[in-house]
Amino acid sequence: MILMQPLPTPCPPGLVPDATDVDAFNAAYRRAKQQHQVFVAVEEQGRRWTVKADTLTAGPDHTIVDSTYDAIRAAVIRLIRSRQIRADSSAGPIYFVLYDVERQQRARDLAAALHAALYGELDPLTRAPYPKHPDHGGTGPALPRHRKINLVDDHGSIDPQDRPPGDAGRGVRTPS
């Protein structure tokens, strides 16, 4: 049996395992469990990437304070609102998954930041750089491509001419 070196904490993005293949996932998970570390990996899913982390592999002595969970949840919400990850991503408390990351390097950056946060080092997560976005040529999240439409008039009824095609009377978001 080959003993693999433990991941350093914080883990550099380049050392985050690619667990796209089932065997690679199992090997990385088994290594984390044997070394009583938080499991972290990235997986390619179609043309997007997923970040996964699991604290069960670190064992019962690994504790995470509430303020760390709060910071992770806040970061996940920020990523969801900026459309960098899907809304069904999970912010723990034991298993963490960030779906639909656009590029492998971004997934690795987020995985490394999450791994560090799960060991109490929040700076990488709070500083997790925004990728450059072509909508505005700078850094930061994509600019919103929709606006909320209020379909209810002052009397509480919906004006049919304001209703988008196919809308059954509920407020929807439409492209601006």
Secondary structure, 3 states (H helix, E strand, C coil): CCCCCCCCCCCCHHHCCECCCHHHHHHHHHHHHHCCCCEEEEEEECCEEEEEEECHHHCCCCCCCHHHHHHHHHHHHHHHHCCCCCCCCEECCCEEEEEEECCHHHHHHHHHHHHHHCCCCCHHHHCCCCCECCCCCCECCCCCCEEECCCECCCCCECHHHCCCCCCCCCCEEEC
